Amino acid sequence: MNHATDNKSLGDLIHQLRKHKKMSLTELANHISRSVGFLSQVERGLSQPTVEDLTAISEALDTPTTYFYATESNQALDWVTRPEERRTLYFAQGITDVLISPTMKGAFNMLETTMEPGASSGERHMRDRSEQGGYIIEGQLTIWHEDASTVLKQGDAFQVNSYANFKYANEGTTPTRILWVYN
């Protein structure tokens, strides 16, 4: 798949789930504090949500954020995933997530995130329903967790509980790569 196809695929998933939950575009837009026009563009694959937007959408639609990484599998082995078999999500503000888990049916999921310099999860703290942790492969990551912030560098790891208030950004001058693990 290419970048535009991946955006359209994400938009289709959001649209289908919203319809399944019998929520109008206006109701969902109000719940996530975004405009109807923006949300309509996301559903049509014309705009990219931020990580913060996708987390708010998943909360509003009562589904885990990892739902949006689901894709039909063309894997040769169901317990192995190769780079060409992975689903990629492109977010606004310079963040790319690649689902590296071979399956979404396990007790945890793994993502590799690349953040360009200045990229962030968004302005507001998020409260994701998943417990999650990460390992900084390269670069640096600033995390605001509850009332504190810290800068993590290559080799550092972190873990935040379900529904913890946090946000993150690459305030460095080089790209950052993170291995995320979600339950």
Secondary structure, DSSP 8 states (H G I E B T S, - for coil): --HHHHHHHHHHHHHHHHHHTT--HHHHHHHTT--HHHHHHHHTTSS---HHHHHHHHHHTTS-GGGGG------SSTT---GGG--EEEETTTEEEEE--S-SSSS-EEEEEEE-TT-BS-SS-B--SS-EEEEEEESEEEEEETTEEEEEETT-EEEE-TT--EEEE--SSS-EEEEEEE-
